[in-house]
Every structure is written in C-alpha cells, then in structure tokens.
Amino acid sequence: MQVLQVQLEVGADPAEVGRARRWARSRLAGSGIEADEPVAETLILLISELVTNAVVHTGCPAVLRMCLPGVPDDAPGTVRVEVADRSARPPRQRHADGDDTNGRGLELVDGLADRWGWQPEGGGKSIWCEVDRCDAGVAAVTFDGASYDDTDADVAYEAV
C-alpha cells in the first residue's frame, strides 16, 4: 500500500484553524476517506485541537502534516497527523473542571486517537496522533509499516 504525505503551513492567527480543517477534509476525501465516515470526523476534530493548541499556546506559525493510506481507497491503514511548532516547551495535559471553557484539547486527543505523543523537532516540537482506519479485528498497519498499539510504547509522554 502506498502512503501519501501532505503538509500545510498554518499562520499564527486562530482563524487559520478553520482553513486547516477545510484543507484536511479535502485531502482526506482525495485519499478515499469520505467526509461522512466516522474516522474523518474524528480526524478533523483532532486536527482542530492540535492546530488550535499550536497557534494559541505558542503564538507562532505551525506546520500541519498528514500521512494518509493510499491505494486502494478502501484499504485499512493508519492516518497520522502531526503539528509542528517553534516552541520547545513540552506539551502539558490539563484537566478542565466542569465549567471551564478550555483545557480539554489534549484530553480529547488522548480519548480519540489510537496513539499520540510528541517529540522535539528542530528548535521546536511536533505533536502527533494516529487513527486506525480498519475493519474490526484487523490489525492496523502504521505509516512506517509496523503494526502496534499504545501498549508497545516504552516512553510516557506528558501532554499539553
């Protein structure tokens, strides 16, 4: 199976989040993931959260990258989303109280993604997540060809 990698530069303006969502929807559709598929809705929400975090918490431009499973369109696979920013500050997961209007972004990522984490990148960092697009009972093949789940992780990540 081929993998398609695409990226979008995102400005430091919170209005860029909507543009990133529209761009991601079109790239998902181009890879055969239709807008009404649950995985597409999950990916758009994850992208919205990660791009928002990068823009709001760093005040810097960011780069949104997606690694999409390729041909055939209906094949199982893993979609990887990465958002790189210029801040070297590690992400930190917060726990919002009931009435709080923010602070739930990485809790959502943790709950919706099959795997996620972060790593240093250049002078900044990249936060990534993966969502498996597969039939029930079928192991997902990730972007690098390995098959694994979050129980294989040997590093605990602290998130924003």
C-alpha positions in Angstrom: 0.0 0.0 0.0 1.3 3.5 -0.8 1.3 6.3 1.7 0.6 9.9 0.8 2.3 12.6 2.9 0.9 16.2 2.6 1.5 19.4 4.6 0.1 22.8 5.2 1.7 25.9 6.7 -0.6 27.5 9.3 -0.3 31.1 10.3 -0.3 32.3 13.9 -3.9 33.5 13.6 -6.6 31.4 15.3 -8.7 31.9 12.1 -6.2 29.6 10.4 -7.8 26.6 12.3 -10.8 26.7 10.0 -8.6 26.8 6.9 -6.6 23.8 8.3 -9.9 21.9 8.8 -11.1 22.6 5.2 -7.7 21.7 3.8 -7.6 18.4 5.8 -11.2 17.5 4.6 -10.2 17.9 1.0 -7.0 15.8 1.5 -9.0 13.1 3.3 -11.5 12.9 0.5 -8.7 12.7 -2.0 -7.3 9.7 -0.2 -10.7 7.9 -0.3 -11.8 8.8 3.3 -15.3 10.3 2.8 -16.5 13.2 5.0 -19.3 11.1 6.5 -17.0 8.3 7.7 -16.6 8.4 11.5 -12.8 8.3 11.1 -13.0 11.5 9.0 -15.0 13.3 11.7 -12.5 12.1 14.4 -9.5 13.2 12.3 -11.0 16.7 11.7 -11.6 17.1 15.5 -8.1 16.0 16.3 -6.6 18.4 13.7 -8.7 21.2 15.0 -7.5 20.6 18.6 -3.8 20.2 17.7 -3.7 23.2 15.4 -5.6 25.3 17.9 -3.1 24.3 20.6 -0.1 25.2 18.4 -1.5 28.6 17.4 -3.0 29.7 20.7 -0.3 28.4 23.1 2.8 29.4 21.1 1.6 32.4 19.2 3.8 31.1 16.3 3.1 29.6 12.9 2.9 25.9 12.7 3.0 23.1 10.1 0.2 20.5 9.8 1.3 17.2 8.2 -0.8 14.2 7.4 0.3 10.7 6.3 -2.6 9.1 4.5 -3.0 5.5 3.5 -3.1 5.3 -0.3 -4.4 2.9 -2.9 -6.7 1.1 -2.7 -9.1 3.7 -1.3 -11.0 1.3 1.0 -7.9 -0.5 2.4 -7.3 -0.4 6.2 -4.5 1.7 7.4 -3.5 4.4 9.8 -3.8 8.1 9.3 -1.0 10.1 11.1 -1.5 13.8 11.9 1.4 15.9 13.1 1.5 19.6 14.1 5.0 21.1 14.4 5.6 24.5 16.0 8.5 26.6 17.0 8.1 26.3 20.8 10.4 23.8 22.5 8.1 23.8 25.6 6.8 20.3 26.1 3.0 19.9 25.9 1.2 19.6 29.2 -2.2 17.9 29.5 -4.5 19.9 31.7 -7.6 18.6 33.5 -10.5 21.0 33.0 -13.3 21.4 35.6 -16.9 21.2 34.6 -17.5 24.9 33.8 -14.1 25.6 32.2 -14.3 26.7 28.6 -10.9 25.4 27.6 -8.2 23.0 28.8 -9.7 19.8 27.2 -7.8 19.7 23.9 -5.3 17.0 24.8 -7.8 15.1 26.8 -9.8 14.9 23.6 -6.7 13.8 21.7 -6.0 11.2 24.3 -9.5 9.9 24.2 -10.0 9.9 20.4 -6.6 8.9 18.9 -5.4 5.3 18.9 -1.9 6.6 19.7 -0.3 10.0 20.3 2.8 11.7 21.6 5.3 14.4 20.9 9.0 14.7 20.1 11.5 17.5 19.7 11.8 18.8 16.1 14.4 21.3 15.2 14.2 24.2 17.8 10.6 23.3 18.5 8.4 20.2 18.8 6.0 18.1 16.9 2.8 16.7 18.4 1.4 13.7 16.6 -1.6 11.3 16.7 -2.6 8.3 14.8 -6.1 7.0 14.0 -6.5 3.5 12.6 -8.9 3.0 9.7 -9.5 -0.7 9.7 -12.2 -3.3 9.9 -13.0 -4.8 13.3 -10.5 -7.5 14.2 -7.8 -6.4 11.7 -4.5 -5.1 12.9 -3.7 -1.6 11.7 -0.6 -1.0 9.6 1.0 2.3 10.6 2.7 4.8 8.4 6.1 3.1 8.8 4.8 -0.4 8.1 4.9 -1.6 11.7 1.8 -2.9 13.4 1.5 -1.9 17.1 -0.7 -0.3 19.7 -0.1 2.1 22.6 0.8 -0.8 24.9 4.1 -1.1 23.0 5.2 2.4 24.0 8.2 2.4 26.3 8.1 6.2 26.8 5.5 8.0 28.8 4.6 11.4 27.2 3.4 14.4 29.2 0.9 16.4 27.0 -0.3 20.0 26.8 
